[in-house]
Amino acid sequence: MAENWYKSTIRKIHFDMHTPESVENVGEDFDPQAFAKSVKDAGAEAICFFARCAYGWSYYPTTVGLPHPHLKRDVFGEGAKAMKEEGLRVIAYTAIDNIPAPLKETG
């Protein structure tokens, strides 16, 4: 039987990021390597990292959902890659109980 890595992981971080559509330049100054290193230096073994927030915006390019209207880079993809390179497990946080305003308006 495979090991239950989630159960055996003691130090997990939940990175909380909910960004309304009015926020501009989302991810523009994000440094994935520096972020991953700081998470690792904090002693974390795994991180729950935002793929889709409570406003309904995705933080990566997608045609299934809606990327944040002011997203400047693939925050989730680049962040997940950097964290994996630091030896961290990555859990995608996906809020599923909301619809972004542009989709609500289309009915």
C-alpha positions in Angstrom: 0.0 0.0 0.0 1.3 3.5 -0.9 2.3 5.8 1.9 -0.3 8.5 2.8 2.0 11.5 2.4 -0.6 14.0 3.4 -1.3 12.2 6.7 2.4 11.9 7.5 3.3 15.5 6.6 3.5 17.6 9.8 4.1 21.1 8.5 1.7 22.4 5.9 1.1 26.0 4.9 -2.2 27.3 3.5 -1.4 30.4 1.3 -4.5 32.6 1.3 -5.0 34.9 -1.7 -8.4 36.2 -2.7 -8.1 39.0 -5.3 -11.1 41.1 -6.5 -11.2 42.1 -10.2 -10.3 45.7 -9.4 -6.7 44.7 -8.4 -4.4 45.4 -11.3 -1.0 43.8 -12.2 -1.7 40.5 -10.4 1.5 38.5 -10.2 3.6 41.1 -11.9 6.2 41.2 -9.2 5.8 37.6 -8.1 9.2 35.9 -7.7 8.4 32.1 -7.6 11.9 31.0 -6.6 12.0 33.5 -3.7 8.5 32.6 -2.6 9.3 28.8 -2.7 12.6 29.4 -0.8 10.8 31.3 2.0 8.2 28.6 2.3 10.9 26.0 2.6 12.9 28.1 5.0 9.8 28.4 7.2 10.0 24.6 7.7 7.0 23.7 5.5 6.8 20.3 3.8 3.7 21.0 1.8 1.7 24.1 0.7 -1.9 24.6 -0.3 -1.4 27.2 -3.1 -4.1 29.1 -4.9 -5.2 28.0 -8.3 -8.7 29.6 -8.1 -9.9 32.0 -5.4 -13.2 32.8 -3.7 -13.9 35.5 -6.3 -13.8 32.8 -8.9 -10.7 33.9 -10.7 -8.0 31.5 -11.8 -4.3 32.4 -11.3 -3.1 30.5 -14.3 -4.0 30.6 -18.0 -7.2 28.5 -18.7 -10.0 28.2 -21.1 -12.2 26.2 -18.6 -12.4 28.9 -16.0 -11.6 32.6 -16.1 -8.1 33.9 -15.3 -8.1 37.0 -13.2 -8.7 39.9 -15.6 -5.4 41.6 -14.6 -3.2 38.4 -14.3 0.3 39.2 -15.6 1.8 35.7 -15.4 1.0 32.1 -14.5 1.3 32.5 -10.7 0.0 29.0 -9.9 2.1 27.2 -12.5 5.3 29.0 -11.9 4.8 28.9 -8.1 4.1 25.2 -8.1 7.1 24.4 -10.3 9.4 26.5 -8.0 8.0 24.8 -4.9 8.4 21.3 -6.3 12.0 22.2 -7.1 12.5 23.1 -3.4 11.2 19.6 -2.5 7.7 20.8 -1.4 4.4 19.1 -2.0 1.8 21.3 -3.7 -1.9 21.1 -3.2 -4.0 23.2 -5.5 -6.6 25.3 -3.7 -9.7 25.6 -5.8 -12.7 27.5 -4.5 -15.8 26.0 -6.3 -18.7 27.8 -4.7 -18.6 31.0 -6.7 -18.9 32.4 -10.2 -17.0 35.4 -11.5 -19.1 38.4 -12.3 -18.7 38.2 -16.1 -20.1 34.6 -16.1 -23.0 35.6 -13.8 -24.0 38.4 -16.2 -24.3 35.9 -19.1 -26.9 33.9 -17.3 
